[in-house]
């Protein structure tokens, strides 16, 4: 199995985890933070492996991760204020 296949499988697994968290219907701050953490992990996997940013050195990797963090903070703030 190639590394990219493992990334696909992990993305599918993480997507299923967030789906089942939503289907349970339990609402709590910790679950929300968990879903956002999974979203950041999935975004990092996509940027590193599918956008090939793991091969790039220096500052070029940071904008995607910073954008993900800003997006999560804005969405979390909008729904929890």
C-alpha positions as CSV (number, residue, x, y, z in Angstrom):
1,X,0.0,0.0,0.0
2,X,1.3,3.4,-1.0
3,X,1.4,6.3,1.5
4,X,-1.2,8.1,-0.6
5,X,-3.6,5.2,-0.2
6,X,-3.1,5.5,3.6
7,X,-3.9,9.2,3.3
8,X,-7.1,8.5,1.4
9,X,-8.1,5.9,4.0
10,X,-7.4,8.3,6.9
11,X,-9.4,11.1,5.2
12,X,-12.3,8.7,4.8
13,X,-12.1,7.5,8.4
14,X,-11.9,11.1,9.7
15,X,-14.9,12.1,7.6
16,X,-16.9,9.2,9.0
17,X,-15.9,10.1,12.5
18,X,-17.2,13.7,12.0
19,X,-20.4,12.4,10.4
20,X,-21.2,10.1,13.3
21,X,-20.5,12.8,15.8
22,X,-23.0,14.9,14.0
23,X,-25.5,12.1,13.8
24,X,-25.3,11.4,17.5
25,X,-27.0,14.7,18.2
26,X,-25.0,15.5,21.4
27,X,-24.0,19.1,21.5
28,X,-21.1,20.1,23.6
29,X,-18.1,22.4,23.5
30,X,-15.7,19.5,23.5
31,X,-17.3,17.7,20.6
32,X,-17.2,21.0,18.6
33,X,-13.6,21.4,19.4
34,X,-13.0,17.8,18.4
35,X,-14.7,18.3,15.0
36,X,-12.7,21.4,14.4
37,X,-9.5,19.6,15.3
38,X,-10.4,16.9,12.8
39,X,-11.0,19.5,10.2
40,X,-7.6,21.0,10.7
41,X,-6.0,17.6,10.5
42,X,-7.8,16.8,7.3
43,X,-6.8,20.1,5.8
44,X,-3.2,19.5,6.8
45,X,-3.3,16.1,5.2
46,X,-4.7,17.5,2.0
47,X,-2.2,20.4,1.8
48,X,0.8,18.2,2.6
49,X,0.1,15.2,0.5
50,X,-2.4,16.1,-2.3
51,X,-1.1,19.7,-2.8
52,X,2.5,18.3,-2.5
53,X,3.4,21.0,0.0
54,X,5.5,18.5,2.0
55,X,8.1,18.8,-0.7
56,X,8.3,22.6,-0.3
57,X,10.7,24.3,2.1
58,X,10.2,27.4,4.1
59,X,7.3,29.8,4.3
60,X,5.3,28.4,1.5
61,X,3.7,25.7,3.7
62,X,2.5,28.2,6.3
63,X,-0.3,30.1,4.5
64,X,-2.5,27.0,4.1
65,X,-2.2,26.1,7.8
66,X,-2.7,29.6,8.9
67,X,-5.8,29.9,6.7
68,X,-7.2,26.7,8.3
69,X,-6.6,28.0,11.8
70,X,-8.2,31.4,11.0
71,X,-11.2,29.7,9.4
72,X,-11.8,27.4,12.3
73,X,-11.5,30.3,14.8
74,X,-14.0,32.4,12.8
75,X,-16.5,29.6,12.4
76,X,-16.2,28.5,16.1
77,X,-16.6,32.1,17.3
78,X,-19.6,32.7,15.0
79,X,-21.5,29.7,16.4
80,X,-20.5,29.9,20.0
81,X,-21.0,33.6,20.9
